[in-house]
Amino acid sequence: MKRFYAVLAFVVSGLVAVQAAMAVWAEAGLFLWISRDGGAIDQATLSSEWQPPFPEAAGFEIHGMNGMMVIPAVALVLVVVSLFAKVPRGIAWAVAVLLLVALQVTLGLLGHSASIAGLAHGINAVGLFTVSLLAGLRAWRAAALTAAPAESVPAVA
C-alpha cells in the first residue's frame, strides 16, 4: 500500500509536468499562428464555437481537462489511500497535495479574470510538483524500510 501511495504521488508530479508542457506547447503554437500565419485573437476566436486553426491548441484543452478533472481525482485517491498506507506523516502530505491542487484549480479559474492569478498559478504549480514528489519519495523510502528487514533475514533450509 505504501508503494501505491508513492506511485499516486509520483503520478501527481508527472501530471503537473504534463500541465506545464501542454501550456507551453499551446502558447508556442498560438504565437506561431499569430506571427507566421497572421492569425488574430478576438471575441469570436474565444467563443465556444471556435475551431482552432493550429494543432497546438489541443494543449489548452488537455491542460484544462487534466487540471480540472484528472489531477484532482488522483489527489483525492491519494488522500483515501493515505488513510490505509501507514506512511509516516503520509496523511498530512496527501492532504497538503490535495490543498495545493484545490488552490491550483482556483488560481487557474481566477486567471481568466485577473492575470495576477496566472502568475500565482505558475508558482503554485512548482510547489505542487515539489510537495507531491517529496510525498512520493517519503512513501517509497518507507516502503523500502518496511520490506528491508524481511528480505535481510536468511532463509532456513
Backbone hydrogen bonds, N-H to C=O, Kabsch-Sander energy under -0.5 kcal/mol:
donor,donor_aa,acceptor,acceptor_aa,energy
5,Y,1,M,-2.3
6,A,2,K,-2.4
7,V,3,R,-2.8
8,L,4,F,-2.5
9,A,5,Y,-2.4
10,F,6,A,-2.7
11,V,7,V,-2.5
12,V,8,L,-2.0
13,S,9,A,-1.9
14,G,10,F,-2.7
15,L,11,V,-2.8
16,V,12,V,-2.1
17,A,13,S,-1.9
18,V,14,G,-2.1
19,Q,15,L,-2.2
20,A,16,V,-2.1
21,A,17,A,-2.4
22,M,18,V,-2.9
23,A,19,Q,-2.4
24,V,20,A,-2.3
25,W,21,A,-2.5
26,A,22,M,-2.5
27,E,23,A,-2.4
28,A,24,V,-2.6
29,G,25,W,-2.2
30,L,26,A,-2.5
31,F,27,E,-2.5
32,L,28,A,-2.4
33,W,29,G,-2.4
34,I,30,L,-2.2
35,S,31,F,-3.2
36,R,32,L,-2.7
37,D,32,L,-1.1
38,G,34,I,-0.8
39,G,33,W,-2.5
42,D,40,A,-0.6
46,L,42,D,-1.5
47,S,43,Q,-0.6
47,S,44,A,-0.8
50,W,47,S,-1.4
57,A,54,F,-1.6
58,A,55,P,-1.8
59,G,56,E,-2.2
60,F,57,A,-1.2
61,E,57,A,-1.1
62,I,58,A,-2.8
63,H,59,G,-2.5
64,G,60,F,-2.2
65,M,61,E,-2.8
66,N,62,I,-2.8
67,G,63,H,-2.1
68,M,64,G,-2.2
69,M,65,M,-2.2
70,V,65,M,-1.3
71,I,66,N,-2.8
73,A,69,M,-1.8
74,V,70,V,-2.5
75,A,71,I,-2.6
76,L,72,P,-2.1
77,V,73,A,-2.3
78,L,74,V,-2.4
79,V,75,A,-1.8
80,V,76,L,-2.0
81,V,77,V,-2.9
82,S,78,L,-2.2
83,L,79,V,-0.9
83,L,80,V,-0.9
84,F,81,V,-1.7
85,A,81,V,-1.8
86,K,82,S,-0.6
90,G,87,V,-3.0
93,W,89,R,-2.0
94,A,90,G,-2.5
95,V,91,I,-2.8
96,A,92,A,-2.2
97,V,93,W,-2.2
98,L,94,A,-2.4
99,L,95,V,-2.8
100,L,96,A,-2.4
101,V,97,V,-2.2
102,A,98,L,-2.5
103,L,99,L,-2.5
104,Q,100,L,-2.3
105,V,101,V,-2.6
106,T,102,A,-2.2
107,L,103,L,-2.9
108,G,104,Q,-2.4
109,L,105,V,-2.2
110,L,106,T,-2.6
111,G,107,L,-1.8
112,H,109,L,-1.3
113,S,110,L,-2.0
114,A,110,L,-2.3
117,A,114,A,-1.5
118,G,114,A,-0.6
118,G,115,S,-0.8
119,L,115,S,-1.1
120,A,116,I,-1.9
121,H,117,A,-2.3
122,G,118,G,-1.8
123,I,119,L,-1.9
124,N,120,A,-3.0
125,A,121,H,-1.5
126,V,122,G,-1.2
127,G,123,I,-1.6
128,L,124,N,-2.9
129,F,125,A,-2.7
130,T,126,V,-2.3
131,V,127,G,-2.8
132,S,128,L,-2.4
133,L,129,F,-2.2
134,L,130,T,-2.7
135,A,131,V,-2.4
136,G,132,S,-2.2
137,L,133,L,-2.5
138,R,134,L,-2.6
139,A,135,A,-2.1
140,W,136,G,-2.6
141,R,137,L,-2.3
142,A,138,R,-2.3
143,A,139,A,-2.4
144,A,140,W,-2.2
145,L,141,R,-2.6
146,T,142,A,-2.0
147,A,143,A,-2.0
148,A,144,A,-1.8
151,E,147,A,-1.7
152,S,148,A,-1.8
153,V,149,P,-0.7
157,A,155,A,-0.6
